[in-house]
């Protein structure tokens, strides 16, 4: 599942002028935004046992500058809930968690980048 935020290109361009520190700031910004989605997804996750809600994880930053947010390996069934199956209707919680918090995600990321730029 992927998400795209718009409107941060100028900040990212300025950030690249920092050199080696830029990558660290980008990763911190990405993780700050991901934590917002992780917390919202945990709140929205179905709570039959509570195990799914307690085990929404964020991957490490990948080479393409993205992270995955979703259930850990032992809670793979969370993806069946998110997307549904041929025998079960979808009960999405990840996509709504992002959609409902897009502005907060972008704000958190912008705050981290601005701090990194000393603004």
C-alpha positions in Angstrom: 0.0 0.0 0.0 1.5 3.4 -0.9 0.7 6.9 0.0 1.8 10.1 -1.7 2.1 13.5 0.0 2.2 16.6 -2.1 3.6 20.1 -1.4 6.9 19.2 0.2 9.1 19.5 -2.8 10.5 22.9 -1.9 11.4 21.8 1.6 13.1 18.6 0.2 15.1 20.7 -2.3 16.4 22.9 0.5 17.1 19.9 2.6 19.4 18.5 -0.1 21.7 21.5 0.4 22.6 20.1 3.8 24.6 17.3 2.3 25.1 14.2 4.5 22.8 15.5 7.2 19.9 15.6 4.7 19.4 11.9 4.5 19.1 11.7 8.3 16.6 14.5 8.4 14.6 12.9 5.6 14.4 9.6 7.4 13.4 11.3 10.7 10.7 13.2 8.8 9.4 10.0 7.2 9.3 8.2 10.5 7.5 11.0 12.2 4.8 10.9 9.6 4.6 7.2 9.7 4.1 7.2 13.4 1.0 9.3 13.0 -0.5 6.7 10.6 0.7 3.8 12.9 -1.1 5.3 15.9 -4.3 6.0 13.9 -4.3 2.5 12.3 -3.8 0.9 15.8 -6.9 2.8 17.0 -8.9 1.9 13.9 -7.9 -1.8 13.7 -10.6 -4.4 14.5 -10.3 -5.5 18.1 -11.5 -9.1 18.2 -8.5 -10.0 20.4 -6.6 -6.7 20.4 -3.4 -8.4 19.0 -3.7 -6.8 15.6 -4.1 -3.3 17.1 -1.1 -3.8 19.3 1.1 -5.0 16.5 1.0 -2.4 13.7 4.6 -1.8 12.7 6.7 0.6 10.6 9.4 -0.9 8.4 12.9 0.5 8.1 13.3 3.2 5.5 13.8 1.5 2.1 16.2 2.5 -0.7 13.4 4.3 -2.5 12.7 6.4 0.5 9.5 4.8 1.6 8.3 2.8 4.6 5.6 0.2 5.0 3.0 0.5 7.8 0.9 -2.5 8.6 0.6 -5.6 10.7 3.7 -7.5 11.8 4.3 -11.0 10.2 2.4 -12.8 12.9 -0.7 -10.7 12.2 -0.7 -11.1 8.4 -4.4 -11.7 8.6 -4.7 -7.9 9.1 -4.2 -7.5 5.3 -7.2 -9.8 4.7 -9.2 -7.5 6.9 -7.9 -4.4 5.1 -8.6 -5.7 1.6 -11.2 -8.5 2.1 -11.2 -11.9 0.5 -13.6 -13.8 -1.8 -15.5 -14.9 1.3 -15.2 -11.8 3.5 -15.9 -8.1 2.9 -13.1 -5.7 3.5 -12.9 -3.9 6.9 -10.2 -1.3 6.1 -8.3 0.4 8.8 -4.9 1.3 7.3 -6.1 3.4 4.3 -8.7 5.3 6.4 -6.0 5.9 9.1 -3.9 7.6 6.4 -6.7 9.5 4.6 -8.0 10.9 7.9 -4.6 12.1 9.0 -2.9 13.2 5.8 -2.6 16.8 6.9 -1.2 15.9 10.3 1.3 13.5 8.6 2.4 16.3 6.3 2.6 18.8 9.2 4.8 16.4 11.3 7.1 15.8 8.3 7.3 19.5 7.6 8.1 20.3 11.2 11.0 17.8 11.2 12.4 19.1 7.9 12.1 22.8 9.0 14.0 22.0 12.3 16.6 20.2 10.2 17.0 23.3 8.1 17.1 25.5 11.1 13.9 27.4 10.1 
